[in-house]
Amino acid sequence: MPSAPTTSIDLADPAFVADPYPVFAAERALHPVAWHEASGSWLTFAHATVGQVQRDRRLGRIWQDKQPADRLEPFNLLHRNQMMENEPPAHTRLRRPVASAFARGHVERLRPRVRELAAELLDAVDPAGFDVIAEYAEPLPVLVIAELLGVPASHAADLRHWSQAIVRMYEVSPSEQVVDEAVRAATDFAALARDLAATRRRLPADDLISDLVATELTDDEVVAAIVLLLNAGHEASVNVFGNGLAAMLARGLRPTSTDAAELAPAVEEMLRFDSALQLFERTATEPVEVGTGDAAVVVEPGQKICALLGAANRDPAVFEEPDEMRLDRAVNPHLAFGVGVHFCLGAPLARMELAESLGALLSRHETLRLDGDPVPRGTFVLRGHTSLRVRA
């Protein structure tokens, strides 16, 4: 096998963070996977190699407590007990109760409530100019996931604040301030989840927390599951909606229908075109060959390899004119929700929310357009906007 290819991408460079896609394209043209010395990991740029990384069980989610462990114990406690940070058999045991609860129809029964919330939020905005992130895209999925789990709506602002503080820890080289805020958020978030779980053990209701506390999960595992579901249950929806709508309006695009039932192609293109989650890390448990032919590399045990989802979703070998946003794209095998055992359990909820909220917004405001430049979050791993002003 020839010597391994290398890449020197600066994942924290503001220019790269602002628009990583040209860099991905240049790297993909050179190699589907390359060693990145700065992060001490392999980076994958092609759809085929990203898919391989996600499917190969020898490349697992192997959680290691962040250091110093004493200081970060509140953050570590939530993650070491999460399904997303474990492999089978632990992953299977942690995921099964949540999957079973989702399968009982909790998501679809929320569709009328999503429509109701969307209408209420849109009634409150000023068509002459409003921030579609702060006034619509953020509150809607936060309220929905809170209702699904059985968390009082009065905690919605806290949930969003805690979630944002925790997910900033996933970025490249988080600052000391980010670490401190994540620890505080994890502490407060876990306290609320623990109180709610205790209440549901005494007084069960028709919600997901009641379902979880009735399983064999430990107290810590229930708390971790609640926090994961509250975080993941709205982060993707907020960022996909903001990224997709910004791209759509900047290009003067509009779906041919605002009926949620007919918006599936547009939603899938929003998920593909500007992925909310850009990087998902795995660790080799044994030597694994990634790639094919002369482009193959061997990931040694203990080495990390990163699936760059945004790069995969712009691969011209899979997507025709990948840098064009096509709301009617018929063939769209994007990897935004992952594949394999870690496929996102919340995908049906996110797809339903996106279709309903996009349809409601565009049917209410037929001439919607940007009102100034979007304000990006300035983060790479979780890509999104903090503000997106629009007007009718």
N, C-alpha and C positions, 0 to 999 in steps of 0.2 A: 504494500500500500504506500502511495506517495506521502511526503511530509504533509502534515495537517495545515490547512489554510488558516489564516488569522485575520482578524478584523480589529481596527482601532477606533470604532465608533465611540464617541463621547455621549453616553446615554443621558448625561445631565446638561449638555449644551443647550442653551435656550433656543437656538435656531433649530436644532434637531427636535426638541420637544414640541416646538410650534408646528412643525411639519416633518414628521419622520419618513414620509412615504417616498420622496426622491432618494433618500439615503438607502432605504430598504431595496428599492429597485436597483440601485447601483451595486449593492452587495449581492443581491440575488443573481445578478448577471455574472458575478465572479464565482460564487459558491453557494450551495444550498444550506451549508452549515459551516461555521468557522469558530476558531478559538478566540475568546475575548479575554485578554490578559487582565484588563482593568477590573473586571468583575470575577475573574477566576472561573469562568463558565463557558460552555459552548452556546452559541446563538444560532437559531435556525431561521432561515429566510424564505424557504419555499413551502408551498402548500403541502407537498408530499412529505417533506421531512417534519414539518410541524404536526401533521396528522400522525405520523409514525411515533413521534415523541408522546403524543397524547394517548395513543393506543397501547404502546408497549408496556406491559406490566412490570418489566424489569427496570423501567424508569418510573420511579414512584415519588409520591409526596411523602418525604421523610422529615417530619417536624423536628427541629432542634431549638430548644429554648433560646430566646434572645438573651444576650449578656449585657450587663451583669444581671444574673438570674433573680437575685433578691429584689432589685429595683423594678424589674420588669415582670414580676410574678403575676400581677393582675392581667397583663397582656398575654403572657404565655399560657395562663390557665385557660383562657378562652380558646386558644388556638390548638393546644395539644389535645383537647377533647372534641375538636370539630371533625366532622366527616371529611371535609375538604383537605385536611392536613394528615390524613391517614390512608393506609392501603388495606385491602382485604387481609385478614378477616375483620379487623377492627372497623374498617370503613363500612363493610357490609352491615355490621351490627349497628353502627351509628346512623347509617342512611336508611335502613329498612323502616323504622318507625315514622320517619318524616315522609318517605315515599308513600307509605301506607295511608298516612293522613291526607296527603295531596290527592291520592287516588280515590278518596271518599267523596270527591266532588266539591271540596272547599273552593277551588279556583273558579269553576264555572258559575257557582251560585253567587259569586261576587260581581259578575258582569253587570247586572242592573245597578248595583251600588257604584261601580266605576262610572257608569253613565251619569248617575245622579250627582256624584262628586264633581265630575267634569263640568256639568252644567252649572252647578253652584259656583265653582271657581271662575268660570268664564263670565257668569253674571256679575262678578265683583270687579273685573278688570276694566280699565279705561281703554276703549278701542283706539283712542287718539295716541296711545303709547303706553306700553306696559312691558315689564320684564317677564318673559314667558317662562324662564327658569324659576325665579323666586315666587311667582304668583300662580304658576300652573304646573309645570313639569316636576318640581320638587314636592309640593304638598300632596299632590294626588297619589303617587305610589307610596309615600310614607303613610298616609291615612289608610290606604288599602291594605298594606302589609300589617299595619297595627291592628286593623279590624280583623284580618284573617287569623292573627295569633291571639287576639283578645286583649290587646294593650289599649288602655284608655286614650282617646284622641288628644287629651290634654298633654300627653307626653310627646306629641309629634315633633315639636321643636327640639326637645332634648335628643330624641332618636337621631335626627339629622345631624345635630352637632356632634354627638358621640361617634356616629358612623364616620363622618368626615375626619375626625381626629384619629380614629383607629386606622383607616385605610391609607392615611398619609405615611404610615409606617412601612407600607409596601413599596415606597419609592426608593430610588437609588440614593444611598447615603443620607438617611433622614437626620435632621439637625437635633441638637439636644432639646430645643424647644418642642419640636415635633414629638420626641420620645416622651417628654414630660406630659404633654397634652394627651398622648395616646394612653399612658398609664392612668391618668385621672379619668379619662373617658371610659376605659375598660373597667375601672373600679366602680364607677357610678352606674354604668350599663349593667354590669353583673348584679349589682345590688337590686336594681329594679327587677331584673329577670328572676332573681331568687325570690323576691317578695311575691311576684305574680304567680310563680310556680307553686309557692306554698299556699296561696289563696285558692288556686285551682284544685289542689289536692283536697281542700276542705269543701269547696263549692264548685264542682265541675260545671262547665258551660259548653256551648256548641262552638268551640274554637280550637285552634291548633295547640295552644299550650295545654289545654285539658287533655288532648290526645297524647301529647308527649309525656305528661306526668303519669299517665296510666300505663306506660311501657316499662321495660326493664332497665331503662337508662338511669344512671346515677344522677344525683343532684347536680354535680359539676357538668355532666354531659347534657343534661336538660338545659342548664343555663347557657352552655356553649352553643347548643342548637338554636335556642331562642335568639341569641345575639347574632349568630350567623344568618339566620333567616331574616331578621330585621334589617341587617346590613345589606346582604346580597339581594334581598327582596325589593329594594328600591334603588340601590346605586346604579345597577345596569339600566333600569328604566329611565332614570333621570338623565344619565349621560348619553345613552343612545338617542333619546328624544332630542336633547339639545344639540348634539353633534349632527344628527340627521336633519333636523329642521334648519339649522344654520346652513348646511351644505345645500339643501333644497332651495331655500330662499335666495341664497347668493347666486344660484344658477338660474333663477326664475322658473324652477320646476314645480309641478303640482300633479298629484295623482289624478287619474281620469275620473275617479269616484271618491266620495267621502264616506261611503258606506263601509263600516268597519269590516263587514263580511267580505268585502272586495279589496281590502287594503293589504292583504298578506304579502304580495310582491314588493310593495313599497316598504313595508316593515322589514322584510328580509334584506332589502338593499340598504336601509338605514343601519342595520346590524353589521353588514359587510363593509360599507364604504368608509366609515370612520369609527373603527371599533372602540368601544368603551374600555375594555380590558385588552391591553397590548402585550402583556408578558405573563406567562405562567411557567413556573420553575419546577423541574423534576430532578431527582438524584438517582444515579445508576446504582443498582444493588449488585450487579455483576457486569462484565464487559459486554457492551452492546454496540453493534455496528449500526450507525445511522447514516442514511443515504445509500446510494447505489453506485456501483462501478468505481471509476477513479475519483468520484466526488465523495465516496464514503469515508467516514471517520469512525474511530473506536472511542466510545465514552467509557472510561475506566471506572471501576467501583468507587463510589464516594464523590465522583465528579458531578457537577451540576450542569444541566442543559436547559436552556430557556426556549420555550415555544413562543415565537413572536407572532401573535395572532393577527395583528394588523398587517404584517408583511405577507402572511399566508393569504389573507383576504384580498390582496392586490396582485396575486400571482397571475401573469398573463398566460401561463400554461393551462390555467383552469378557467379564468374569467376573460371573456372578450372585452377589450377596451376597459381594463380594470380601473383606470383612473377616471373613468366617466361614471357619473351617477345615473343609473337607469332604473327608474321606479317601476318599470314593467319587466325587469330582468327575469326571464323564465327559468333559467338554470342557475342556481345560486347556492352551491354547496359550501357556504362560508363556515368558518370554525369559531364563530363568536361565542357559542355556548359550550365549546369543547366537544370531545367525542370520547367514547369508552366509558369506564366506570365512573369517571368524574364529570360526565355530562350534567349540565346545570339542571337541577331539579325544578328550579323556578322558571324555566324557559316558557312553559305554557302560560304562566301568569304574566311574564314580561311581554310576551307576544300579544296577549289579550289586552293588556293595559295600553300598549303602544298603538294598537289598531283603534281602540275605542277613543283614546285621548287625541290622537292625530285626526281622526274623523270628526270628532266634536269640534276641535279647534278650527279646522279648515271649512267645515260647513257653516260655522258661525261667522267666520271672517273670510269671505271669498277673495278679498284683495290683500291679504296679509303680506307684509313685506318687512324687511329689516329696517330698524330705526337706529342706525349707528353700527359700529363694529362690535361683534361679540367679544366678551371678555373671557379668555381661556383660563382654566385652572392652573396652568403652568406646570402640570405634572405629566409624566410619561406613562407609568404603569397603568394608572386609571386616568383615562383621557376624557376631558369634558370642559364645560363652561361654567363659570360662576354667575355670569349674567348674559342674557340674550334679549335685547330690547327689540320689540316689534310694534307695528301699528297697522291698522286696517285701512 
